[in-house]
Amino acid sequence: MSHINLNHAAAAKPAWRSTILAMVGEANIKVMQMDNAPYPDESHDYPECLLVTDGQLNLRIHEELVVIRAGEMYVVPPGITHAVAPGSSGTCLIIDQ
């Protein structure tokens, strides 16, 4: 078992580039840094859990803005198109397949 500083791990790569920290069963545990820039639409064939550990994530789903703050998480269901709206910054932990 490793002790991981999420902020340092996120800062090791450019913004919006996730780093796989570990696997738990079949789930990837990843971290990424957000830098206020938007990120384009994407969807996956698996659920994606977004846990904000620092800052705020502005997620756009079906033309609705969902704000996820530090200490909050949002689970995007499979097949749902989502994008990041401008103003998202900080660190986000991602759990997916």
Secondary structure, DSSP 8 states (H G I E B T S, - for coil): -----HHHHHHTS-TT--EEEEEETTEEEEEEEEES--EEEE--SS-EEEEEEEEEEEEEETTEEEEEETT-EEEE-TT--EEE-TT-EEEEEEEE-
